[in-house]
Amino acid sequence: MHTKANKIQEQLQYFNGSEMFYHIPLLRTRFTDGIKYLVNAAACFWLVTDTSVVAKSLKERSSWVTIDFKRLPEKEREASGYEAVIIYSDGNDNILEEHGYTMTDFPLDELRLFFVNDTLMLPSEY
């Protein structure tokens, strides 16, 4: 039996390119079919808005932003006070920013996204 996280992870691998772009008008951000699926399946529109705001603020430092969501192991949670972190880098392992989240209901333990040309996408959609 698949857990919700396993099902989402499995479905995300089928997104290649994007036929449609969706918009967040206030942020002037676009996102792809794969991100739209993720938002609906994981109820995580917060992830799209948070990452869009931060990635846009980093555009002057890097035109390419890699976004990594990571749920922390128990020991790291206790030490940091965060359940999860989102790390923003330039794609060459140079960390631009890191944000901690004290609580999250996001079902996946890890997720990588790209932000390029004001567009949030899955790596397979690049």
C-alpha positions as CSV (number, residue, x, y, z in Angstrom):
1,M,0.0,0.0,0.0
2,H,1.4,3.4,-1.0
3,T,1.5,6.2,1.4
4,K,0.5,9.6,0.3
5,A,4.2,10.7,0.1
6,N,5.1,7.6,-2.0
7,K,2.2,8.3,-4.4
8,I,3.1,11.9,-4.9
9,Q,6.8,11.1,-5.4
10,E,5.9,8.4,-7.9
11,Q,3.6,10.8,-9.9
12,L,6.1,13.7,-9.9
13,Q,8.5,11.6,-12.0
14,Y,6.1,11.7,-14.9
15,F,6.3,15.4,-15.5
16,N,8.6,16.4,-18.3
17,G,8.3,19.9,-19.7
18,S,5.0,21.7,-19.2
19,E,2.1,22.2,-21.5
20,M,0.6,25.0,-19.3
21,F,2.0,27.7,-17.1
22,Y,0.0,28.9,-14.1
23,H,0.5,32.4,-12.6
24,I,0.7,34.0,-9.2
25,P,-0.2,37.5,-10.4
26,L,0.8,39.4,-7.3
27,L,4.3,37.8,-7.4
28,R,4.6,37.7,-11.2
29,T,5.6,34.1,-10.9
30,R,4.8,31.3,-13.2
31,F,4.7,27.6,-12.3
32,T,4.4,24.4,-14.3
33,D,2.0,21.4,-14.6
34,G,4.2,19.4,-12.1
35,I,4.1,22.2,-9.5
36,K,0.3,22.5,-10.0
37,Y,0.0,18.7,-9.4
38,L,2.2,19.0,-6.3
39,V,0.1,21.9,-4.9
40,N,-3.1,19.9,-5.3
41,A,-1.8,16.5,-4.1
42,A,0.2,17.9,-1.1
43,A,-2.0,20.9,-0.3
44,C,1.2,23.1,-0.4
45,F,0.4,26.4,-2.1
46,W,2.4,27.9,0.8
47,L,5.5,26.2,-0.6
48,V,5.0,27.8,-4.0
49,T,4.5,31.3,-2.6
50,D,7.3,31.1,0.0
51,T,9.9,29.7,-2.5
52,S,8.8,32.2,-5.2
53,V,9.2,35.2,-2.9
54,V,12.6,34.1,-1.7
55,A,13.9,33.0,-5.1
56,K,12.8,36.3,-6.6
57,S,14.7,38.2,-4.0
58,L,17.9,36.2,-4.9
59,K,17.7,36.9,-8.7
60,E,20.4,39.6,-8.6
61,R,22.8,37.0,-7.0
62,S,21.9,34.1,-9.3
63,S,19.7,33.8,-12.4
64,W,19.3,30.1,-11.5
65,V,18.0,29.1,-8.1
66,T,17.9,25.5,-6.8
67,I,15.4,25.0,-4.0
68,D,15.8,22.0,-1.7
69,F,13.2,21.2,0.9
70,K,14.5,18.8,3.6
71,R,12.8,17.4,6.7
72,L,15.4,17.2,9.4
73,P,16.2,14.0,11.3
74,E,15.1,14.0,15.0
75,K,18.5,14.9,16.5
76,E,18.8,17.9,14.1
77,R,15.2,19.0,14.9
78,E,15.9,19.0,18.6
79,A,19.2,20.9,18.2
80,S,17.8,23.5,15.7
81,G,14.2,23.8,16.7
82,Y,13.2,23.3,13.1
83,E,11.2,20.4,11.6
84,A,12.4,21.3,8.1
85,V,14.6,23.6,6.1
86,I,14.5,25.0,2.6
87,I,17.9,25.7,1.2
88,Y,18.3,28.1,-1.8
89,S,21.5,27.7,-3.8
90,D,22.9,28.8,-7.2
91,G,22.9,25.2,-8.6
92,N,26.7,25.0,-7.9
93,D,26.3,24.1,-4.2
94,N,26.8,27.8,-3.2
95,I,24.1,28.4,-0.6
96,L,22.4,31.7,-1.0
97,E,19.9,31.4,1.8
98,E,18.4,28.9,4.2
99,H,15.0,29.1,5.9
100,G,13.9,27.0,8.8
101,Y,10.3,25.9,9.4
102,T,9.3,25.0,13.0
103,M,6.3,23.0,11.7
104,T,5.2,21.6,8.4
105,D,2.5,19.2,7.1
106,F,4.3,18.8,3.8
107,P,4.2,15.0,3.1
108,L,7.6,14.6,1.4
109,D,10.9,14.4,3.3
110,E,12.8,15.9,0.4
111,L,12.0,17.8,-2.7
112,R,14.1,19.8,-5.2
113,L,12.7,22.6,-7.3
114,F,14.2,25.0,-9.8
115,F,13.4,28.7,-10.2
116,V,14.5,30.1,-13.5
117,N,13.1,33.1,-15.5
118,D,10.5,33.8,-12.8
119,T,9.2,30.2,-13.2
120,L,9.1,27.5,-10.5
121,M,9.4,24.0,-11.8
122,L,10.4,20.4,-11.1
123,P,13.9,19.5,-12.2
124,S,12.4,17.1,-14.8
125,E,10.4,20.0,-16.3
126,Y,13.5,22.1,-17.1
